[in-house]
Amino acid sequence: MAWSTTEYPEDTVSPFEKTVEHAMRPALEQILQASGFTARIIPEEEDNGGDIRVTGWRGPSGTKAVAEQ
């Protein structure tokens, strides 16, 4: 999952778009985690695409999914 303005030239990205991007990534990470996914924002020094890495799913109850057991 990704959300990034880095693929566009710096002068074509408005301050509003940057604000939305900086609010959306943490919000998406929290939504995924609350839904039972193991997720973390990939730091910019590792990936400048604004990606969120999803590495597993425990389900809303916190138990491992069948595929992971």
Phi and psi restraints in degrees (range 20) as a CNS / XPLOR table:
assign (resid 1 and name C) (resid 2 and name N)
       (resid 2 and name CA) (resid 2 and name C) 1.0 -140.9 20.0 2
assign (resid 2 and name N) (resid 2 and name CA)
       (resid 2 and name C) (resid 3 and name N) 1.0 152.3 20.0 2
assign (resid 2 and name C) (resid 3 and name N)
       (resid 3 and name CA) (resid 3 and name C) 1.0 -150.9 20.0 2
assign (resid 3 and name N) (resid 3 and name CA)
       (resid 3 and name C) (resid 4 and name N) 1.0 108.8 20.0 2
assign (resid 3 and name C) (resid 4 and name N)
       (resid 4 and name CA) (resid 4 and name C) 1.0 -152.3 20.0 2
assign (resid 4 and name N) (resid 4 and name CA)
       (resid 4 and name C) (resid 5 and name N) 1.0 141.4 20.0 2
assign (resid 4 and name C) (resid 5 and name N)
       (resid 5 and name CA) (resid 5 and name C) 1.0 -98.7 20.0 2
assign (resid 5 and name N) (resid 5 and name CA)
       (resid 5 and name C) (resid 6 and name N) 1.0 1.4 20.0 2
assign (resid 5 and name C) (resid 6 and name N)
       (resid 6 and name CA) (resid 6 and name C) 1.0 -69.5 20.0 2
assign (resid 6 and name N) (resid 6 and name CA)
       (resid 6 and name C) (resid 7 and name N) 1.0 -16.3 20.0 2
assign (resid 6 and name C) (resid 7 and name N)
       (resid 7 and name CA) (resid 7 and name C) 1.0 -78.8 20.0 2
assign (resid 7 and name N) (resid 7 and name CA)
       (resid 7 and name C) (resid 8 and name N) 1.0 -5.7 20.0 2
assign (resid 7 and name C) (resid 8 and name N)
       (resid 8 and name CA) (resid 8 and name C) 1.0 -109.0 20.0 2
assign (resid 8 and name N) (resid 8 and name CA)
       (resid 8 and name C) (resid 9 and name N) 1.0 152.5 20.0 2
assign (resid 8 and name C) (resid 9 and name N)
       (resid 9 and name CA) (resid 9 and name C) 1.0 -58.0 20.0 2
assign (resid 9 and name N) (resid 9 and name CA)
       (resid 9 and name C) (resid 10 and name N) 1.0 139.9 20.0 2
assign (resid 9 and name C) (resid 10 and name N)
       (resid 10 and name CA) (resid 10 and name C) 1.0 -52.5 20.0 2
assign (resid 10 and name N) (resid 10 and name CA)
       (resid 10 and name C) (resid 11 and name N) 1.0 -38.0 20.0 2
assign (resid 10 and name C) (resid 11 and name N)
       (resid 11 and name CA) (resid 11 and name C) 1.0 -77.7 20.0 2
assign (resid 11 and name N) (resid 11 and name CA)
       (resid 11 and name C) (resid 12 and name N) 1.0 -4.8 20.0 2
assign (resid 11 and name C) (resid 12 and name N)
       (resid 12 and name CA) (resid 12 and name C) 1.0 -101.1 20.0 2
assign (resid 12 and name N) (resid 12 and name CA)
       (resid 12 and name C) (resid 13 and name N) 1.0 -1.7 20.0 2
assign (resid 12 and name C) (resid 13 and name N)
       (resid 13 and name CA) (resid 13 and name C) 1.0 -102.1 20.0 2
assign (resid 13 and name N) (resid 13 and name CA)
       (resid 13 and name C) (resid 14 and name N) 1.0 122.1 20.0 2
assign (resid 13 and name C) (resid 14 and name N)
       (resid 14 and name CA) (resid 14 and name C) 1.0 -78.8 20.0 2
assign (resid 14 and name N) (resid 14 and name CA)
       (resid 14 and name C) (resid 15 and name N) 1.0 159.0 20.0 2
assign (resid 14 and name C) (resid 15 and name N)
       (resid 15 and name CA) (resid 15 and name C) 1.0 -58.2 20.0 2
assign (resid 15 and name N) (resid 15 and name CA)
       (resid 15 and name C) (resid 16 and name N) 1.0 -35.1 20.0 2
assign (resid 15 and name C) (resid 16 and name N)
       (resid 16 and name CA) (resid 16 and name C) 1.0 -61.5 20.0 2
assign (resid 16 and name N) (resid 16 and name CA)
       (resid 16 and name C) (resid 17 and name N) 1.0 -45.1 20.0 2
assign (resid 16 and name C) (resid 17 and name N)
       (resid 17 and name CA) (resid 17 and name C) 1.0 -61.4 20.0 2
assign (resid 17 and name N) (resid 17 and name CA)
       (resid 17 and name C) (resid 18 and name N) 1.0 -39.6 20.0 2
assign (resid 17 and name C) (resid 18 and name N)
       (resid 18 and name CA) (resid 18 and name C) 1.0 -64.6 20.0 2
assign (resid 18 and name N) (resid 18 and name CA)
       (resid 18 and name C) (resid 19 and name N) 1.0 -40.5 20.0 2
assign (resid 18 and name C) (resid 19 and name N)
       (resid 19 and name CA) (resid 19 and name C) 1.0 -63.0 20.0 2
assign (resid 19 and name N) (resid 19 and name CA)
       (resid 19 and name C) (resid 20 and name N) 1.0 -44.4 20.0 2
assign (resid 19 and name C) (resid 20 and name N)
       (resid 20 and name CA) (resid 20 and name C) 1.0 -62.0 20.0 2
assign (resid 20 and name N) (resid 20 and name CA)
       (resid 20 and name C) (resid 21 and name N) 1.0 -44.5 20.0 2
assign (resid 20 and name C) (resid 21 and name N)
       (resid 21 and name CA) (resid 21 and name C) 1.0 -59.3 20.0 2
assign (resid 21 and name N) (resid 21 and name CA)
       (resid 21 and name C) (resid 22 and name N) 1.0 -45.8 20.0 2
assign (resid 21 and name C) (resid 22 and name N)
       (resid 22 and name CA) (resid 22 and name C) 1.0 -69.5 20.0 2
assign (resid 22 and name N) (resid 22 and name CA)
       (resid 22 and name C) (resid 23 and name N) 1.0 -22.5 20.0 2
assign (resid 22 and name C) (resid 23 and name N)
       (resid 23 and name CA) (resid 23 and name C) 1.0 -86.3 20.0 2
assign (resid 23 and name N) (resid 23 and name CA)
       (resid 23 and name C) (resid 24 and name N) 1.0 -34.5 20.0 2
assign (resid 23 and name C) (resid 24 and name N)
       (resid 24 and name CA) (resid 24 and name C) 1.0 -72.5 20.0 2
assign (resid 24 and name N) (resid 24 and name CA)
       (resid 24 and name C) (resid 25 and name N) 1.0 -40.9 20.0 2
assign (resid 24 and name C) (resid 25 and name N)
       (resid 25 and name CA) (resid 25 and name C) 1.0 -59.5 20.0 2
assign (resid 25 and name N) (resid 25 and name CA)
       (resid 25 and name C) (resid 26 and name N) 1.0 -50.9 20.0 2
assign (resid 25 and name C) (resid 26 and name N)
       (resid 26 and name CA) (resid 26 and name C) 1.0 -64.3 20.0 2
assign (resid 26 and name N) (resid 26 and name CA)
       (resid 26 and name C) (resid 27 and name N) 1.0 -34.9 20.0 2
assign (resid 26 and name C) (resid 27 and name N)
       (resid 27 and name CA) (resid 27 and name C) 1.0 -65.5 20.0 2
assign (resid 27 and name N) (resid 27 and name CA)
       (resid 27 and name C) (resid 28 and name N) 1.0 -43.7 20.0 2
assign (resid 27 and name C) (resid 28 and name N)
       (resid 28 and name CA) (resid 28 and name C) 1.0 -63.1 20.0 2
assign (resid 28 and name N) (resid 28 and name CA)
       (resid 28 and name C) (resid 29 and name N) 1.0 -41.0 20.0 2
assign (resid 28 and name C) (resid 29 and name N)
       (resid 29 and name CA) (resid 29 and name C) 1.0 -60.6 20.0 2
assign (resid 29 and name N) (resid 29 and name CA)
       (resid 29 and name C) (resid 30 and name N) 1.0 -44.8 20.0 2
assign (resid 29 and name C) (resid 30 and name N)
       (resid 30 and name CA) (resid 30 and name C) 1.0 -66.3 20.0 2
assign (resid 30 and name N) (resid 30 and name CA)
       (resid 30 and name C) (resid 31 and name N) 1.0 -39.6 20.0 2
assign (resid 30 and name C) (resid 31 and name N)
       (resid 31 and name CA) (resid 31 and name C) 1.0 -62.9 20.0 2
assign (resid 31 and name N) (resid 31 and name CA)
       (resid 31 and name C) (resid 32 and name N) 1.0 -45.4 20.0 2
assign (resid 31 and name C) (resid 32 and name N)
       (resid 32 and name CA) (resid 32 and name C) 1.0 -61.2 20.0 2
assign (resid 32 and name N) (resid 32 and name CA)
       (resid 32 and name C) (resid 33 and name N) 1.0 -45.4 20.0 2
assign (resid 32 and name C) (resid 33 and name N)
       (resid 33 and name CA) (resid 33 and name C) 1.0 -64.5 20.0 2
assign (resid 33 and name N) (resid 33 and name CA)
       (resid 33 and name C) (resid 34 and name N) 1.0 -41.0 20.0 2
assign (resid 33 and name C) (resid 34 and name N)
       (resid 34 and name CA) (resid 34 and name C) 1.0 -66.7 20.0 2
assign (resid 34 and name N) (resid 34 and name CA)
       (resid 34 and name C) (resid 35 and name N) 1.0 -24.8 20.0 2
assign (resid 34 and name C) (resid 35 and name N)
       (resid 35 and name CA) (resid 35 and name C) 1.0 -85.2 20.0 2
assign (resid 35 and name N) (resid 35 and name CA)
       (resid 35 and name C) (resid 36 and name N) 1.0 -1.8 20.0 2
assign (resid 35 and name C) (resid 36 and name N)
       (resid 36 and name CA) (resid 36 and name C) 1.0 103.8 20.0 2
assign (resid 36 and name N) (resid 36 and name CA)
       (resid 36 and name C) (resid 37 and name N) 1.0 3.5 20.0 2
assign (resid 36 and name C) (resid 37 and name N)
       (resid 37 and name CA) (resid 37 and name C) 1.0 -87.8 20.0 2
assign (resid 37 and name N) (resid 37 and name CA)
       (resid 37 and name C) (resid 38 and name N) 1.0 148.9 20.0 2
assign (resid 37 and name C) (resid 38 and name N)
       (resid 38 and name CA) (resid 38 and name C) 1.0 -91.2 20.0 2
assign (resid 38 and name N) (resid 38 and name CA)
       (resid 38 and name C) (resid 39 and name N) 1.0 112.5 20.0 2
assign (resid 38 and name C) (resid 39 and name N)
       (resid 39 and name CA) (resid 39 and name C) 1.0 -143.9 20.0 2
assign (resid 39 and name N) (resid 39 and name CA)
       (resid 39 and name C) (resid 40 and name N) 1.0 150.1 20.0 2
assign (resid 39 and name C) (resid 40 and name N)
       (resid 40 and name CA) (resid 40 and name C) 1.0 -151.2 20.0 2
assign (resid 40 and name N) (resid 40 and name CA)
       (resid 40 and name C) (resid 41 and name N) 1.0 149.3 20.0 2
assign (resid 40 and name C) (resid 41 and name N)
       (resid 41 and name CA) (resid 41 and name C) 1.0 -72.4 20.0 2
assign (resid 41 and name N) (resid 41 and name CA)
       (resid 41 and name C) (resid 42 and name N) 1.0 131.9 20.0 2
assign (resid 41 and name C) (resid 42 and name N)
       (resid 42 and name CA) (resid 42 and name C) 1.0 -78.8 20.0 2
assign (resid 42 and name N) (resid 42 and name CA)
       (resid 42 and name C) (resid 43 and name N) 1.0 123.7 20.0 2
assign (resid 42 and name C) (resid 43 and name N)
       (resid 43 and name CA) (resid 43 and name C) 1.0 -59.9 20.0 2
assign (resid 43 and name N) (resid 43 and name CA)
       (resid 43 and name C) (resid 44 and name N) 1.0 149.0 20.0 2
assign (resid 43 and name C) (resid 44 and name N)
       (resid 44 and name CA) (resid 44 and name C) 1.0 -57.9 20.0 2
assign (resid 44 and name N) (resid 44 and name CA)
       (resid 44 and name C) (resid 45 and name N) 1.0 -31.8 20.0 2
assign (resid 44 and name C) (resid 45 and name N)
       (resid 45 and name CA) (resid 45 and name C) 1.0 -70.6 20.0 2
assign (resid 45 and name N) (resid 45 and name CA)
       (resid 45 and name C) (resid 46 and name N) 1.0 -17.6 20.0 2
assign (resid 45 and name C) (resid 46 and name N)
       (resid 46 and name CA) (resid 46 and name C) 1.0 -95.5 20.0 2
assign (resid 46 and name N) (resid 46 and name CA)
       (resid 46 and name C) (resid 47 and name N) 1.0 -29.3 20.0 2
assign (resid 46 and name C) (resid 47 and name N)
       (resid 47 and name CA) (resid 47 and name C) 1.0 -162.3 20.0 2
assign (resid 47 and name N) (resid 47 and name CA)
       (resid 47 and name C) (resid 48 and name N) 1.0 121.5 20.0 2
assign (resid 47 and name C) (resid 48 and name N)
       (resid 48 and name CA) (resid 48 and name C) 1.0 -92.7 20.0 2
assign (resid 48 and name N) (resid 48 and name CA)
       (resid 48 and name C) (resid 49 and name N) 1.0 17.1 20.0 2
assign (resid 48 and name C) (resid 49 and name N)
       (resid 49 and name CA) (resid 49 and name C) 1.0 -90.6 20.0 2
assign (resid 49 and name N) (resid 49 and name CA)
       (resid 49 and name C) (resid 50 and name N) 1.0 -1.2 20.0 2
assign (resid 49 and name C) (resid 50 and name N)
       (resid 50 and name CA) (resid 50 and name C) 1.0 73.5 20.0 2
assign (resid 50 and name N) (resid 50 and name CA)
       (resid 50 and name C) (resid 51 and name N) 1.0 27.2 20.0 2
assign (resid 50 and name C) (resid 51 and name N)
       (resid 51 and name CA) (resid 51 and name C) 1.0 -80.2 20.0 2
assign (resid 51 and name N) (resid 51 and name CA)
       (resid 51 and name C) (resid 52 and name N) 1.0 153.3 20.0 2
assign (resid 51 and name C) (resid 52 and name N)
       (resid 52 and name CA) (resid 52 and name C) 1.0 -116.4 20.0 2
assign (resid 52 and name N) (resid 52 and name CA)
       (resid 52 and name C) (resid 53 and name N) 1.0 122.5 20.0 2
assign (resid 52 and name C) (resid 53 and name N)
       (resid 53 and name CA) (resid 53 and name C) 1.0 -87.7 20.0 2
assign (resid 53 and name N) (resid 53 and name CA)
       (resid 53 and name C) (resid 54 and name N) 1.0 124.7 20.0 2
assign (resid 53 and name C) (resid 54 and name N)
       (resid 54 and name CA) (resid 54 and name C) 1.0 -107.4 20.0 2
assign (resid 54 and name N) (resid 54 and name CA)
       (resid 54 and name C) (resid 55 and name N) 1.0 119.2 20.0 2
assign (resid 54 and name C) (resid 55 and name N)
       (resid 55 and name CA) (resid 55 and name C) 1.0 -114.2 20.0 2
assign (resid 55 and name N) (resid 55 and name CA)
       (resid 55 and name C) (resid 56 and name N) 1.0 -2.4 20.0 2
assign (resid 55 and name C) (resid 56 and name N)
       (resid 56 and name CA) (resid 56 and name C) 1.0 -177.3 20.0 2
assign (resid 56 and name N) (resid 56 and name CA)
       (resid 56 and name C) (resid 57 and name N) 1.0 176.6 20.0 2
assign (resid 56 and name C) (resid 57 and name N)
       (resid 57 and name CA) (resid 57 and name C) 1.0 -144.4 20.0 2
assign (resid 57 and name N) (resid 57 and name CA)
       (resid 57 and name C) (resid 58 and name N) 1.0 126.6 20.0 2
assign (resid 57 and name C) (resid 58 and name N)
       (resid 58 and name CA) (resid 58 and name C) 1.0 -107.8 20.0 2
assign (resid 58 and name N) (resid 58 and name CA)
       (resid 58 and name C) (resid 59 and name N) 1.0 -7.1 20.0 2
assign (resid 58 and name C) (resid 59 and name N)
       (resid 59 and name CA) (resid 59 and name C) 1.0 78.2 20.0 2
assign (resid 59 and name N) (resid 59 and name CA)
       (resid 59 and name C) (resid 60 and name N) 1.0 163.0 20.0 2
assign (resid 59 and name C) (resid 60 and name N)
       (resid 60 and name CA) (resid 60 and name C) 1.0 -63.9 20.0 2
assign (resid 60 and name N) (resid 60 and name CA)
       (resid 60 and name C) (resid 61 and name N) 1.0 -23.1 20.0 2
assign (resid 60 and name C) (resid 61 and name N)
       (resid 61 and name CA) (resid 61 and name C) 1.0 -84.4 20.0 2
assign (resid 61 and name N) (resid 61 and name CA)
       (resid 61 and name C) (resid 62 and name N) 1.0 -10.1 20.0 2
assign (resid 61 and name C) (resid 62 and name N)
       (resid 62 and name CA) (resid 62 and name C) 1.0 90.2 20.0 2
assign (resid 62 and name N) (resid 62 and name CA)
       (resid 62 and name C) (resid 63 and name N) 1.0 1.7 20.0 2
assign (resid 62 and name C) (resid 63 and name N)
       (resid 63 and name CA) (resid 63 and name C) 1.0 -89.8 20.0 2
assign (resid 63 and name N) (resid 63 and name CA)
       (resid 63 and name C) (resid 64 and name N) 1.0 149.0 20.0 2
assign (resid 63 and name C) (resid 64 and name N)
       (resid 64 and name CA) (resid 64 and name C) 1.0 -64.3 20.0 2
assign (resid 64 and name N) (resid 64 and name CA)
       (resid 64 and name C) (resid 65 and name N) 1.0 143.3 20.0 2
assign (resid 64 and name C) (resid 65 and name N)
       (resid 65 and name CA) (resid 65 and name C) 1.0 -68.5 20.0 2
assign (resid 65 and name N) (resid 65 and name CA)
       (resid 65 and name C) (resid 66 and name N) 1.0 154.3 20.0 2
assign (resid 65 and name C) (resid 66 and name N)
       (resid 66 and name CA) (resid 66 and name C) 1.0 -55.6 20.0 2
assign (resid 66 and name N) (resid 66 and name CA)
       (resid 66 and name C) (resid 67 and name N) 1.0 -40.3 20.0 2
assign (resid 66 and name C) (resid 67 and name N)
       (resid 67 and name CA) (resid 67 and name C) 1.0 -65.4 20.0 2
assign (resid 67 and name N) (resid 67 and name CA)
       (resid 67 and name C) (resid 68 and name N) 1.0 -22.6 20.0 2
assign (resid 67 and name C) (resid 68 and name N)
       (resid 68 and name CA) (resid 68 and name C) 1.0 -92.8 20.0 2
assign (resid 68 and name N) (resid 68 and name CA)
       (resid 68 and name C) (resid 69 and name N) 1.0 -12.7 20.0 2
